[in-house]
C-alpha cells in the first residue's frame, strides 16, 4: 500500500505539472495571429488565462501534498486531509473548466478560414491541427482520474488507520486484563 500511496501522490504533481505546461503552450502558436484570427484569438486567450490561473493552483496543491508527507505517512493527520481535499478540488475543477473550453474552441478553430491558418502555421513552422484541443481533453480526464485515485487511496488509508487503532485498543485491553 505504501508504494501505491507514493505513486498516486507523486503522480498528482506530475499530472499537475503536465497541465501547467499545457497551459503555457496552449495558445502560443496563435499569438502571432492576433491580426488574422480576431474572435478566435480573443476566446483562446480568455481560455488560456483562466486555465493557467488554475494550473498554478493545481501545481501548488499537489506540491503541498508532498510537503506534508501525504505520500509516505502511515497515519494521515488533519492537515493531510485538508491538503487532499484541496488537491482533489484543484484537479477536478480545472479539468471541468478545460473540458468546457476545448470543445467550443476546437469547433471555432475548424471554422477559421484556411488562408488565415496557412499564414499562422507558416509563421510558426507547424501544421494545421486540432491536436492541442484533444490533448487538453486527455489531460483533463487524467486529472479527474488522478483525483479519483487520490480519494480511493485516502479511503484505504482511513480504513487502515481505523483497523490499526482497533487492533491497538484490543491489544491494550488484553495487556491490562
C-alpha positions in Angstrom: 0.0 0.0 0.0 2.9 2.3 0.8 4.3 2.1 -2.7 0.9 2.7 -4.3 0.3 5.7 -2.0 3.7 7.1 -3.0 3.0 6.6 -6.7 -0.5 8.1 -6.6 0.5 11.3 -4.7 3.7 11.9 -6.7 1.6 11.3 -9.9 -0.6 14.2 -8.8 2.3 16.5 -9.0 3.4 15.0 -12.4 -0.1 15.4 -13.9 -0.4 18.9 -12.4 2.9 19.9 -13.9 1.8 18.4 -17.3 -1.4 20.5 -17.1 0.7 23.6 -16.3 3.0 23.0 -19.3 -0.1 22.5 -21.5 -1.5 25.9 -20.4 1.8 27.6 -21.1 1.9 26.2 -24.7 -1.9 26.2 -25.4 -2.2 29.4 -27.5 1.4 30.1 -28.2 1.0 29.1 -31.8 -1.8 31.6 -32.4 -0.1 34.5 -30.6 1.3 35.9 -33.9 -2.1 35.5 -35.5 -4.0 38.1 -33.5 -4.5 40.3 -36.6 -5.8 37.3 -38.6 -7.7 35.3 -36.0 -9.8 38.0 -34.3 -12.6 36.5 -32.2 -10.9 33.0 -32.0 -7.7 34.6 -30.8 -9.6 36.6 -28.0 -11.5 33.5 -26.9 -8.4 31.3 -26.9 -6.6 33.9 -24.8 -9.5 34.1 -22.3 -9.5 30.3 -22.0 -5.7 30.2 -21.7 -5.5 32.8 -18.9 -8.3 31.0 -17.0 -6.7 27.6 -17.4 -3.2 29.0 -16.5 -4.6 30.6 -13.3 -6.0 27.2 -12.2 -2.9 25.3 -13.3 -0.7 27.3 -10.9 -3.1 26.5 -8.1 -3.1 22.8 -9.1 0.7 22.5 -9.0 0.8 24.2 -5.6 -1.9 22.0 -4.1 -0.2 18.9 -5.4 3.2 20.1 -4.1 1.6 20.7 -0.7 0.6 17.1 -0.6 4.2 16.1 -0.8 5.4 18.8 1.6 3.1 17.4 4.2 4.4 13.9 3.6 1.0 12.7 2.5 2.7 10.3 0.1 4.5 8.4 2.8 2.8 8.9 6.2 1.4 5.8 7.8 -1.1 8.0 9.6 -2.8 10.9 7.9 -3.4 14.0 10.1 -6.0 16.8 9.8 -3.6 18.9 7.6 -3.1 15.9 5.3 -6.9 15.6 4.8 -7.2 19.3 4.2 -4.4 19.1 1.6 -6.0 16.1 0.0 -9.4 17.9 -0.3 -7.7 20.9 -1.9 -5.7 18.8 -4.3 -8.8 16.9 -5.4 -10.7 20.1 -5.9 -7.8 21.7 -7.8 -7.5 18.6 -10.0 -11.3 18.3 -10.8 -12.4 21.9 -11.2 -9.7 23.0 -13.7 -10.3 19.7 -15.6 -14.0 20.7 -15.9 -13.1 24.2 -17.0 -10.7 22.9 -19.6 -13.2 20.4 -21.0 -15.7 23.3 -21.2 -13.3 25.4 -23.3 -11.8 22.7 -25.6 -15.0 21.7 -27.5 -16.1 25.2 -28.5 -12.6 26.3 -29.3 -11.9 23.3 -31.4 -15.1 23.9 -33.4 -14.2 27.6 -33.8 -10.7 26.7 -34.9 -12.2 24.4 -37.6 -14.3 27.2 -38.9 -11.4 29.6 -39.4 -10.6 30.4 -43.0 -7.9 28.1 -44.3 -5.9 31.1 -45.7 -5.5 32.5 -42.1 -4.5 29.1 -40.7 -2.0 28.7 -43.5 -0.3 32.0 -42.7 -0.2 31.2 -39.0 1.3 27.7 -39.4 3.8 29.1 -41.9 4.9 31.7 -39.3 5.1 29.0 -36.6 6.6 26.3 -38.7 3.8 23.9 -37.8 0.8 22.4 -39.5 -3.0 22.8 -39.3 -4.1 20.5 -36.5 -6.6 20.2 -33.7 -4.3 18.0 -31.6 -3.9 20.7 -28.9 -7.6 20.6 -28.1 -7.5 16.8 -28.0 -4.5 17.0 -25.7 -6.5 19.3 -23.4 -9.3 16.8 -23.2 -6.9 13.9 -22.4 -5.1 15.9 -19.7 -8.5 16.8 -18.2 -9.5 13.2 -18.0 -6.1 12.3 -16.5 -6.6 15.0 -13.8 -10.1 13.6 -13.0 -8.8 10.0 -12.8 -5.9 11.2 -10.6 -8.5 12.8 -8.2 -10.5 9.6 -8.1 -7.3 7.6 -7.3 -6.4 10.0 -4.5 -9.8 9.6 -3.0 -9.6 5.8 -3.2 -6.1 5.7 -1.6 -7.3 8.1 1.1 -10.2 5.8 1.8 -7.9 2.8 2.1 -5.7 4.8 4.4 -8.7 5.7 6.6 -9.7 2.1 6.8 -6.1 1.0 7.5 -5.8 3.7 10.3 -9.1 2.6 11.8 -8.1 -1.1 11.8 -4.7 -0.2 13.3 -6.5 1.8 16.0 -8.9 -1.1 16.8 -6.1 -3.6 17.0 -4.1 -1.3 19.3 -7.2 -0.9 21.6 -7.7 -4.7 21.7 -4.0 -5.2 22.4 -4.1 -2.6 25.3 -7.2 -4.2 26.7 -5.6 -7.7 26.5 -2.4 -6.5 28.2 -4.2 -4.8 31.1 -6.6 -7.7 32.0 
